[in-house]
Amino acid sequence: MKFEILNKNNLEDYIAYLKIAMKEEPDKMTAEKVDEDGIKSRVLDPFFNRTASILAKDNGRVVGRIEYHFYGCMQDGAKMAYVDWVYVLKSHRHRGIAQMLFREFERDCERNGIDQYYLIQATNEEASRFYGSFENASRSEVPLLRKHLKN
């Protein structure tokens, strides 16, 4: 397994992975289609460069990814990370790829002095088993407010 940060050089591999994921499990995706032009422009956009994606590649093909960003709290100086997305293709699940992606992510957290990270957990049984295996982590159900600013 090889790990790479998403960039303009591996963008086509990433898009191919998204197309497979979208075809296999459209109900687990946050978009309705793969916006190739939008993705190509976002990977070069400085705003989106604050978000990192680590790609898991098996034999040159992207089979999983973890996407996250770092931020800090002015009041107490805490440095945190938020995991936006974790997904491994169905054909590659139960091989430890998601755990490896989290280890790569945690290494980046250590390099950047991150104090803690969090994510909104998926609620399906497979995800619940996965997150239940984390050591030194707590799980809770937290009320969430989400307001869309654009339609």
Sequence and secondary structure as in RCSB ss.txt:
>XXXX:A:sequence
MKFEILNKNNLEDYIAYLKIAMKEEPDKMTAEKVDEDGIKSRVLDPFFNRTASILAKDNGRVVGRIEYHFYGCMQ
DGAKMAYVDWVYVLKSHRHRGIAQMLFREFERDCERNGIDQYYLIQATNEEASRFYGSFENASRSEVPLLRKHLK
N
>XXXX:A:secstr
 EEEE  TTSHHHHHHHHHHHHHH GGG SSSS  HHHHHHHTT TTGGGEEEEEEEETTEEEEEEEEEEEE TT
T  EEEEEEEEEE GGGTTSSHHHHHHHHHHHHHHHTT  EEEE    SHHHHHHHHT TT            S 
 
